[in-house]
Amino acid sequence: MLQVISGSWALFIGMFMLMVGNGLQGTLLGLRGEQEGFSTLALSIVMSAYFLGFLFSSRYTPELIRRVGHVRVFAAMGSLISAVLICYPILLEPWAWTIGRVVIGFCFCGVYITAESWLNDASSNDTRGKALSVYMIVQMAGIVFAQWILSRGDISGYTLFIISSVMVSLAFAPVLLSARPMPAFSATKRMKIKDLVKASPLACFGMFMLGGVFAAQFGMSAVYGTRVGLTVGEISFFVSGIYIGALVLQYPIGWLSDHIDRRYLIIGVAFVGAIGSLAAFIIPDSFAVIVLSGAVVGGTSNPLYALLLAYANDYLEKEDMAAASGGFLFVNGLGAIAGPLIVGRMMDEIGTSGFWLFTAALMFAIGAYGLYRMTQRSRVDLHAESVPYVPVSAASTAVATEVALEVYIEAGDEEESPA
């Protein structure tokens, strides 16, 4: 682990600061939008816009990198992010925020693609899995630290927006000044959706549903917290709980996935997440229950992403895994775009409890569909051929997913090699 950190410390420091900036602006916009009197529909559109930009960037940034290079794309997108963050408190209009969120989503995806390319290039076959784990921990830690900063700031002023912008700007210094050159880049091909469905209907369905869950957590949790009367400090604690839960449960679930039938684990984890959501839906006035429910949903939905990816790869040939990973990201992105719009409408129709009913319904649907799929296709004994579970964040791009893919393939090659 020390070897991994020493070899990529500049990237990890930069990514930590980037996630502080991104985690801060995500929650801050929800709180400030509520303070400015934005409607639920307006805030839903604003939050959904980030995922629209992210989805477009995953398709077009690779071509941009090939044309002008990593460094230029990295620096240009960082500058745009900082500029938009400063403009938010100046242009207090939903349409301006929506445009800004599209731009920021596009740019953050581009930055992640560049950083993750470097991570892959800096890692060896022996350290690639550990590097991905450290990368995910750094991402989660940055978001949690951002909530701590938020709890000690004034959401009605400019300071928090400036801090977010400064953190993003500073994040590029250790990366761009590193002596290691940026790697060569090749785009990820995408498998057709119909082929993805044929390979693993459960993985496709689960990825789409999880997109909505992630978007609700990242985009609408602050709006929900404000509507139920939580203080800024309580909202920060609630949002932190989501990501701490994801970090704590990622590895136990990953260990289980390498030892039991993954379908049972997918179903069980999904139902636990649904029950966690229903607890806050049934007991909406308890802050302790709200925080616990957030931690349970975050701790089940995030590992489910990596679990579904590993499950799908069990049924794919090695040469198809990269194309499938790009397709799954696209399916997940479609769900993420729709998530804030739907949960916002539910909160308008049935009240703040619609937030938890939405996540409960999606998690329950994954578990129920998993049970249905077990009646349609018998599970072949793949224990000897199953790929290992590798932690992958839902906020990662196709490049990080390909890093996980390489770990899958390398582990499989080692098992096939004679002793």
Kinemage of the C-alpha trace (Angstrom):
@kinemage 1
@onewidth
@group {chain A} dominant
@subgroup {mainchain}
@vectorlist {calphas} color= white
{ca met a 1} P 0.000 0.000 0.000
{ca leu a 2} L 2.866 2.389 0.806
{ca gln a 3} L 4.307 1.637 -2.621
{ca val a 4} L 1.016 2.648 -4.231
{ca ile a 5} L 0.788 5.911 -2.277
{ca ser a 6} L 4.432 6.854 -2.865
{ca gly a 7} L 4.087 6.248 -6.586
{ca ser a 8} L 0.887 8.277 -7.051
{ca trp a 9} L 0.838 10.714 -4.110
{ca ala a 10} L 0.404 13.740 -6.389
{ca leu a 11} L -2.682 12.233 -7.974
{ca phe a 12} L -4.210 11.267 -4.631
{ca ile a 13} L -3.652 14.721 -3.117
{ca gly a 14} L -5.095 16.373 -6.203
{ca met a 15} L -8.091 14.043 -6.290
{ca phe a 16} L -8.781 14.648 -2.591
{ca met a 17} L -8.947 18.398 -3.148
{ca leu a 18} L -11.064 17.930 -6.261
{ca met a 19} L -13.578 15.845 -4.340
{ca val a 20} L -13.673 18.460 -1.574
{ca gly a 21} L -14.600 21.047 -4.194
{ca asn a 22} L -17.152 18.811 -5.899
{ca gly a 23} L -18.676 17.499 -2.680
{ca leu a 24} L -18.962 21.031 -1.320
{ca gln a 25} L -20.709 22.489 -4.363
{ca gly a 26} L -23.120 19.565 -4.649
{ca thr a 27} L -24.567 20.001 -1.155
{ca leu a 28} L -24.154 23.778 -1.105
{ca leu a 29} L -26.275 24.320 -4.213
{ca gly a 30} L -29.161 22.406 -2.689
{ca leu a 31} L -29.019 24.474 0.498
{ca arg a 32} L -28.535 27.831 -1.243
{ca gly a 33} L -31.239 27.036 -3.797
{ca glu a 34} L -33.699 26.396 -1.000
{ca gln a 35} L -32.683 29.639 0.674
{ca glu a 36} L -33.214 31.556 -2.571
{ca gly a 37} L -36.710 30.093 -2.958
{ca phe a 38} L -36.085 27.814 -5.949
{ca ser a 39} L -38.949 25.394 -6.563
{ca thr a 40} L -38.447 21.652 -6.185
{ca leu a 41} L -38.757 21.247 -9.951
{ca ala a 42} L -36.097 23.901 -10.561
{ca leu a 43} L -33.678 22.285 -8.108
{ca ser a 44} L -34.371 18.866 -9.610
{ca ile a 45} L -33.432 20.159 -13.055
{ca val a 46} L -30.310 21.834 -11.674
{ca met a 47} L -29.174 18.629 -9.978
{ca ser a 48} L -30.013 16.471 -12.993
{ca ala a 49} L -27.970 18.765 -15.257
{ca tyr a 50} L -24.707 17.616 -13.640
{ca phe a 51} L -25.305 14.025 -14.731
{ca leu a 52} L -26.276 15.141 -18.233
{ca gly a 53} L -22.934 16.919 -18.577
{ca phe a 54} L -21.123 13.930 -17.078
{ca leu a 55} L -22.756 11.578 -19.594
{ca phe a 56} L -21.869 13.749 -22.597
{ca ser a 57} L -18.309 14.132 -21.380
{ca ser a 58} L -17.798 10.389 -21.051
{ca arg a 59} L -18.490 10.165 -24.769
{ca tyr a 60} L -16.672 13.239 -26.121
{ca thr a 61} L -13.755 13.916 -23.762
{ca pro a 62} L -11.690 10.925 -24.999
{ca glu a 63} L -11.699 12.414 -28.496
{ca leu a 64} L -10.734 15.810 -27.081
{ca ile a 65} L -7.823 14.263 -25.207
{ca arg a 66} L -6.559 12.540 -28.350
{ca arg a 67} L -6.702 15.831 -30.263
{ca val a 68} L -5.017 18.232 -27.815
{ca gly a 69} L -3.518 16.043 -25.086
{ca his a 70} L -4.078 15.283 -21.407
{ca val a 71} L -2.418 18.364 -19.952
{ca arg a 72} L -4.392 20.885 -21.984
{ca val a 73} L -7.699 19.164 -21.323
{ca phe a 74} L -6.865 18.820 -17.634
{ca ala a 75} L -5.940 22.495 -17.233
{ca ala a 76} L -8.780 23.856 -19.382
{ca met a 77} L -11.472 21.900 -17.598
{ca gly a 78} L -10.077 22.813 -14.200
{ca ser a 79} L -10.227 26.490 -15.114
{ca leu a 80} L -13.824 26.161 -16.278
{ca ile a 81} L -14.851 24.420 -13.046
{ca ser a 82} L -13.305 27.172 -10.913
{ca ala a 83} L -14.968 29.894 -13.007
{ca val a 84} L -18.424 28.323 -12.781
{ca leu a 85} L -18.131 27.835 -9.013
{ca ile a 86} L -17.423 31.548 -8.592
{ca cys a 87} L -20.374 32.467 -10.834
{ca tyr a 88} L -22.994 30.500 -8.853
{ca pro a 89} L -23.552 33.122 -6.103
{ca ile a 90} L -23.475 35.929 -8.688
{ca leu a 91} L -26.094 34.437 -11.030
{ca leu a 92} L -28.820 33.333 -8.635
{ca glu a 93} L -31.158 32.008 -11.322
{ca pro a 94} L -32.205 28.388 -11.947
{ca trp a 95} L -31.416 28.616 -15.671
{ca ala a 96} L -27.893 29.883 -14.952
{ca trp a 97} L -27.284 27.182 -12.373
{ca thr a 98} L -28.560 24.532 -14.788
{ca ile a 99} L -26.104 25.626 -17.468
{ca gly a 100} L -23.344 25.787 -14.868
{ca arg a 101} L -24.103 22.260 -13.662
{ca val a 102} L -23.961 20.879 -17.205
{ca val a 103} L -20.565 22.523 -17.676
{ca ile a 104} L -19.283 21.334 -14.294
{ca gly a 105} L -20.537 17.782 -14.880
{ca phe a 106} L -18.820 17.742 -18.280
{ca cys a 107} L -15.576 19.119 -16.870
{ca phe a 108} L -15.429 16.916 -13.769
{ca cys a 109} L -15.903 13.825 -15.921
{ca gly a 110} L -13.074 15.010 -18.163
{ca val a 111} L -10.835 15.608 -15.158
{ca tyr a 112} L -11.632 12.163 -13.764
{ca ile a 113} L -10.891 10.507 -17.107
{ca thr a 114} L -7.500 12.212 -17.234
{ca ala a 115} L -6.632 11.439 -13.598
{ca glu a 116} L -7.760 7.832 -13.849
{ca ser a 117} L -5.712 7.342 -17.026
{ca trp a 118} L -2.666 8.450 -15.079
{ca leu a 119} L -3.572 6.152 -12.179
{ca asn a 120} L -3.750 3.190 -14.529
{ca asp a 121} L -0.436 4.103 -16.168
{ca ala a 122} L 1.289 4.577 -12.808
{ca ser a 123} L 0.154 1.186 -11.480
{ca ser a 124} L 1.738 -2.190 -12.093
{ca asn a 125} L -0.085 -5.490 -12.378
{ca asp a 126} L 0.625 -6.158 -8.695
{ca thr a 127} L -0.565 -2.765 -7.413
{ca arg a 128} L -3.472 -1.918 -9.723
{ca gly a 129} L -6.180 -3.279 -7.415
{ca lys a 130} L -4.675 -1.539 -4.364
{ca ala a 131} L -4.358 1.720 -6.299
{ca leu a 132} L -8.031 1.597 -7.216
{ca ser a 133} L -8.951 0.991 -3.568
{ca val a 134} L -6.874 3.978 -2.388
{ca tyr a 135} L -8.375 6.102 -5.148
{ca met a 136} L -11.898 5.255 -3.977
{ca ile a 137} L -11.028 5.942 -0.322
{ca val a 138} L -9.588 9.333 -1.276
{ca gln a 139} L -12.761 10.188 -3.202
{ca met a 140} L -15.024 9.337 -0.269
{ca ala a 141} L -12.764 11.126 2.227
{ca gly a 142} L -12.836 14.286 0.111
{ca ile a 143} L -16.627 14.363 0.010
{ca val a 144} L -16.901 13.755 3.768
{ca phe a 145} L -14.361 16.512 4.517
{ca ala a 146} L -16.362 18.861 2.294
{ca gln a 147} L -19.406 18.339 4.516
{ca trp a 148} L -17.327 19.294 7.560
{ca ile a 149} L -16.303 22.552 5.861
{ca leu a 150} L -19.923 23.218 4.911
{ca ser a 151} L -21.117 22.792 8.490
{ca arg a 152} L -18.815 25.619 9.580
{ca gly a 153} L -19.581 28.105 6.824
{ca asp a 154} L -22.301 30.564 5.867
{ca ile a 155} L -24.382 29.282 2.955
{ca ser a 156} L -25.839 32.737 2.300
{ca gly a 157} L -22.515 34.355 1.402
{ca tyr a 158} L -19.707 33.889 -1.104
{ca thr a 159} L -17.096 32.243 1.115
{ca leu a 160} L -18.073 28.598 0.631
{ca phe a 161} L -18.255 29.026 -3.141
{ca ile a 162} L -14.810 30.621 -3.100
{ca ile a 163} L -13.399 27.793 -0.973
{ca ser a 164} L -14.822 25.249 -3.423
{ca ser a 165} L -13.262 27.116 -6.358
{ca val a 166} L -9.895 27.448 -4.613
{ca met a 167} L -9.793 23.746 -3.716
{ca val a 168} L -10.418 22.802 -7.337
{ca ser a 169} L -7.764 25.226 -8.584
{ca leu a 170} L -5.167 23.988 -6.092
{ca ala a 171} L -5.941 20.366 -6.953
{ca phe a 172} L -4.252 20.686 -10.332
{ca ala a 173} L -0.902 21.920 -9.018
{ca pro a 174} L 0.466 18.592 -7.671
{ca val a 175} L -0.742 16.711 -10.748
{ca leu a 176} L 0.462 19.121 -13.436
{ca leu a 177} L 3.801 19.693 -11.708
{ca ser a 178} L 4.472 15.981 -11.322
{ca ala a 179} L 7.436 14.650 -13.217
{ca arg a 180} L 5.481 11.664 -14.526
{ca pro a 181} L 4.284 12.207 -18.113
{ca met a 182} L 0.653 11.754 -19.020
{ca pro a 183} L -0.035 8.346 -20.588
{ca ala a 184} L -1.263 7.462 -24.046
{ca phe a 185} L -5.023 7.326 -24.236
{ca ser a 186} L -7.481 5.086 -26.026
{ca ala a 187} L -11.248 5.405 -25.848
{ca thr a 188} L -13.490 2.711 -24.432
{ca lys a 189} L -15.784 1.092 -26.948
{ca arg a 190} L -19.400 0.548 -25.977
{ca met a 191} L -21.365 -2.625 -26.374
{ca lys a 192} L -24.864 -2.236 -27.776
{ca ile a 193} L -27.551 -2.064 -25.105
{ca lys a 194} L -29.349 -5.115 -26.519
{ca asp a 195} L -26.118 -7.114 -26.242
{ca leu a 196} L -25.655 -5.937 -22.654
{ca val a 197} L -29.179 -7.019 -21.799
{ca lys a 198} L -28.578 -10.388 -23.426
{ca ala a 199} L -25.350 -10.902 -21.471
{ca ser a 200} L -26.788 -9.896 -18.090
{ca pro a 201} L -30.330 -8.527 -17.779
{ca leu a 202} L -29.924 -8.200 -14.009
{ca ala a 203} L -26.757 -6.095 -14.295
{ca cys a 204} L -28.375 -3.767 -16.867
{ca phe a 205} L -31.534 -3.301 -14.835
{ca gly a 206} L -29.579 -2.832 -11.622
{ca met a 207} L -27.224 -0.254 -13.150
{ca phe a 208} L -30.154 1.824 -14.398
{ca met a 209} L -31.921 1.728 -11.021
{ca leu a 210} L -28.716 2.543 -9.151
{ca gly a 211} L -28.230 5.617 -11.318
{ca gly a 212} L -31.416 7.034 -9.820
{ca val a 213} L -30.338 6.130 -6.278
{ca phe a 214} L -26.917 7.771 -6.673
{ca ala a 215} L -28.411 10.912 -8.179
{ca ala a 216} L -30.873 11.216 -5.300
{ca gln a 217} L -28.047 10.857 -2.769
{ca phe a 218} L -25.632 13.240 -4.450
{ca gly a 219} L -28.119 15.769 -5.791
{ca met a 220} L -31.228 15.866 -3.636
{ca ser a 221} L -30.139 14.901 -0.122
{ca ala a 222} L -29.478 18.536 0.854
{ca val a 223} L -32.861 19.589 -0.557
{ca tyr a 224} L -34.522 16.836 1.459
{ca gly a 225} L -32.653 17.819 4.625
{ca thr a 226} L -33.710 21.450 4.272
{ca arg a 227} L -37.340 20.510 3.678
{ca val a 228} L -37.527 18.400 6.839
{ca gly a 229} L -36.033 21.212 8.917
{ca leu a 230} L -32.510 19.946 9.542
{ca thr a 231} L -29.812 22.479 10.360
{ca val a 232} L -26.811 22.924 8.062
{ca gly a 233} L -24.689 20.934 10.520
{ca glu a 234} L -27.220 18.112 10.617
{ca ile a 235} L -27.458 18.014 6.819
{ca ser a 236} L -23.672 17.828 6.586
{ca phe a 237} L -23.658 14.944 9.075
{ca phe a 238} L -26.436 13.184 7.151
{ca val a 239} L -24.627 13.481 3.803
{ca ser a 240} L -21.351 12.371 5.385
{ca gly a 241} L -23.103 9.280 6.718
{ca ile a 242} L -24.037 8.230 3.189
{ca tyr a 243} L -20.413 8.143 2.056
{ca ile a 244} L -19.009 6.750 5.299
{ca gly a 245} L -21.489 3.886 5.000
{ca ala a 246} L -20.315 3.288 1.441
{ca leu a 247} L -16.693 3.150 2.540
{ca val a 248} L -17.261 0.905 5.558
{ca leu a 249} L -19.440 -1.707 3.839
{ca gln a 250} L -17.625 -1.822 0.484
{ca tyr a 251} L -14.981 -4.311 1.588
{ca pro a 252} L -17.100 -6.746 3.676
{ca ile a 253} L -19.578 -7.018 0.798
{ca gly a 254} L -16.694 -7.437 -1.626
{ca trp a 255} L -15.263 -10.276 0.474
{ca leu a 256} L -18.626 -12.025 0.548
{ca ser a 257} L -19.038 -11.672 -3.204
{ca asp a 258} L -15.918 -13.773 -3.785
{ca his a 259} L -17.221 -16.578 -1.565
{ca ile a 260} L -20.946 -16.977 -2.300
{ca asp a 261} L -23.292 -16.858 -5.293
{ca arg a 262} L -23.347 -13.200 -6.308
{ca arg a 263} L -27.021 -13.274 -7.202
{ca tyr a 264} L -27.966 -14.037 -3.601
{ca leu a 265} L -25.719 -11.224 -2.428
{ca ile a 266} L -27.129 -8.733 -4.969
{ca ile a 267} L -30.662 -9.577 -3.887
{ca gly a 268} L -29.855 -9.435 -0.180
{ca val a 269} L -27.921 -6.166 -0.363
{ca ala a 270} L -30.663 -4.546 -2.435
{ca phe a 271} L -33.374 -5.571 0.036
{ca val a 272} L -31.306 -4.322 2.982
{ca gly a 273} L -31.011 -0.962 1.223
{ca ala a 274} L -34.767 -0.904 0.634
{ca ile a 275} L -35.457 -1.671 4.295
{ca gly a 276} L -33.031 1.075 5.330
{ca ser a 277} L -34.952 3.575 3.202
{ca leu a 278} L -38.313 2.427 4.531
{ca ala a 279} L -37.135 2.947 8.110
{ca ala a 280} L -36.765 6.706 7.488
{ca phe a 281} L -40.011 6.721 5.502
{ca ile a 282} L -41.895 5.176 8.442
{ca ile a 283} L -40.081 7.179 11.160
{ca pro a 284} L -39.458 10.549 9.453
{ca asp a 285} L -39.077 12.649 12.599
{ca ser a 286} L -36.032 10.918 14.099
{ca phe a 287} L -32.688 12.419 13.098
{ca ala a 288} L -30.878 9.275 14.253
{ca val a 289} L -33.047 7.134 11.966
{ca ile a 290} L -32.466 9.522 9.052
{ca val a 291} L -28.683 9.338 9.465
{ca leu a 292} L -28.736 5.556 9.915
{ca ser a 293} L -30.952 5.125 6.861
{ca gly a 294} L -28.616 7.295 4.805
{ca ala a 295} L -25.638 5.214 5.893
{ca val a 296} L -27.453 1.962 5.060
{ca val a 297} L -28.566 3.142 1.620
{ca gly a 298} L -25.105 4.540 0.840
{ca gly a 299} L -23.443 1.430 2.235
{ca thr a 300} L -25.521 -0.892 0.056
{ca ser a 301} L -25.976 1.052 -3.186
{ca asn a 302} L -22.289 1.860 -3.746
{ca pro a 303} L -21.015 -1.714 -3.313
{ca leu a 304} L -23.911 -2.889 -5.507
{ca tyr a 305} L -22.383 -0.975 -8.414
{ca ala a 306} L -19.110 -2.903 -8.234
{ca leu a 307} L -20.982 -6.105 -7.412
{ca leu a 308} L -23.179 -5.851 -10.533
{ca leu a 309} L -20.126 -5.109 -12.651
{ca ala a 310} L -18.294 -8.171 -11.326
{ca tyr a 311} L -21.419 -10.309 -11.771
{ca ala a 312} L -21.840 -9.232 -15.410
{ca asn a 313} L -18.161 -9.922 -16.121
{ca asp a 314} L -18.664 -13.492 -14.929
{ca tyr a 315} L -20.717 -14.028 -18.092
{ca leu a 316} L -18.547 -12.045 -20.525
{ca glu a 317} L -15.512 -12.995 -22.524
{ca lys a 318} L -12.390 -11.047 -21.585
{ca glu a 319} L -12.334 -9.213 -24.901
{ca asp a 320} L -15.908 -7.958 -24.335
{ca met a 321} L -15.460 -6.620 -20.796
{ca ala a 322} L -14.130 -3.187 -21.764
{ca ala a 323} L -16.974 -2.535 -24.184
{ca ala a 324} L -19.500 -3.724 -21.611
{ca ser a 325} L -18.098 -1.422 -18.911
{ca gly a 326} L -18.635 1.602 -21.166
{ca gly a 327} L -22.183 0.480 -21.887
{ca phe a 328} L -22.978 0.020 -18.204
{ca leu a 329} L -21.743 3.532 -17.462
{ca phe a 330} L -24.091 4.866 -20.129
{ca val a 331} L -27.057 2.943 -18.687
{ca asn a 332} L -26.197 4.154 -15.181
{ca gly a 333} L -25.929 7.721 -16.473
{ca leu a 334} L -29.411 7.599 -17.982
{ca gly a 335} L -30.808 6.557 -14.608
{ca ala a 336} L -28.849 9.333 -12.885
{ca ile a 337} L -30.303 12.002 -15.177
{ca ala a 338} L -33.854 10.862 -14.473
{ca gly a 339} L -33.327 10.380 -10.708
{ca pro a 340} L -33.475 14.000 -9.432
{ca leu a 341} L -36.454 14.807 -11.681
{ca ile a 342} L -38.489 11.885 -10.384
{ca val a 343} L -37.568 12.259 -6.709
{ca gly a 344} L -38.291 15.997 -6.905
{ca arg a 345} L -41.747 15.306 -8.295
{ca met a 346} L -42.397 12.718 -5.582
{ca met a 347} L -41.381 15.186 -2.879
{ca asp a 348} L -43.867 17.681 -4.312
{ca glu a 349} L -46.670 15.131 -4.544
{ca ile a 350} L -46.372 13.206 -1.268
{ca gly a 351} L -44.027 15.377 0.803
{ca thr a 352} L -40.441 14.975 1.948
{ca ser a 353} L -40.941 11.252 2.622
{ca gly a 354} L -40.992 10.840 -1.154
{ca phe a 355} L -37.179 10.976 -1.024
{ca trp a 356} L -37.044 7.721 0.943
{ca leu a 357} L -39.920 6.096 -0.910
{ca phe a 358} L -38.064 6.712 -4.162
{ca thr a 359} L -34.812 5.069 -3.037
{ca ala a 360} L -36.722 2.229 -1.348
{ca ala a 361} L -38.677 1.512 -4.544
{ca leu a 362} L -35.537 1.392 -6.689
{ca met a 363} L -33.595 -0.828 -4.292
{ca phe a 364} L -36.600 -3.126 -3.842
{ca ala a 365} L -36.991 -3.337 -7.625
{ca ile a 366} L -33.384 -4.527 -7.976
{ca gly a 367} L -33.904 -7.250 -5.368
{ca ala a 368} L -37.248 -8.321 -6.818
{ca tyr a 369} L -35.876 -8.475 -10.354
{ca gly a 370} L -32.955 -10.506 -9.074
{ca leu a 371} L -35.395 -13.062 -7.642
{ca tyr a 372} L -37.217 -13.148 -10.966
{ca arg a 373} L -34.009 -13.692 -12.923
{ca met a 374} L -33.162 -16.680 -10.749
{ca thr a 375} L -36.284 -18.365 -12.097
{ca gln a 376} L -35.271 -17.636 -15.686
{ca arg a 377} L -31.629 -18.749 -15.789
{ca ser a 378} L -29.954 -21.293 -13.588
{ca arg a 379} L -26.652 -20.230 -12.135
{ca val a 380} L -23.764 -22.133 -13.675
{ca asp a 381} L -21.050 -23.008 -11.197
{ca leu a 382} L -18.571 -20.245 -12.016
{ca his a 383} L -16.675 -20.304 -8.759
{ca ala a 384} L -13.425 -21.312 -10.423
{ca glu a 385} L -13.906 -18.805 -13.260
{ca ser a 386} L -15.534 -15.887 -11.465
{ca val a 387} L -13.703 -12.591 -11.598
{ca pro a 388} L -12.711 -11.056 -8.254
{ca tyr a 389} L -14.676 -8.201 -6.735
{ca val a 390} L -12.878 -4.867 -7.144
{ca pro a 391} L -14.195 -1.688 -5.478
{ca val a 392} L -15.360 0.842 -8.076
{ca ser a 393} L -17.084 4.095 -7.182
{ca ala a 394} L -20.245 5.057 -9.006
{ca ala a 395} L -18.639 8.467 -9.623
{ca ser a 396} L -15.814 6.842 -11.595
{ca thr a 397} L -15.506 7.014 -15.358
{ca ala a 398} L -14.916 4.296 -17.912
{ca val a 399} L -11.166 4.557 -17.295
{ca ala a 400} L -11.414 3.551 -13.630
{ca thr a 401} L -13.780 0.779 -14.631
{ca glu a 402} L -11.160 -0.424 -17.096
{ca val a 403} L -8.587 -0.451 -14.293
{ca ala a 404} L -10.934 -2.821 -12.441
{ca leu a 405} L -11.312 -4.776 -15.663
{ca glu a 406} L -7.547 -5.264 -15.891
{ca val a 407} L -7.525 -6.546 -12.322
{ca tyr a 408} L -10.264 -9.034 -13.266
{ca ile a 409} L -8.338 -10.280 -16.293
{ca glu a 410} L -4.979 -10.468 -14.538
{ca ala a 411} L -6.480 -12.427 -11.652
{ca gly a 412} L -8.117 -14.787 -14.115
{ca asp a 413} L -4.850 -15.295 -15.988
{ca glu a 414} L -3.064 -16.115 -12.732
{ca glu a 415} L -5.686 -18.745 -11.869
{ca glu a 416} L -5.386 -20.310 -15.326
{ca ser a 417} L -1.575 -20.432 -15.225
{ca pro a 418} L -0.170 -23.819 -14.178
{ca ala a 419} L 1.504 -23.964 -10.783
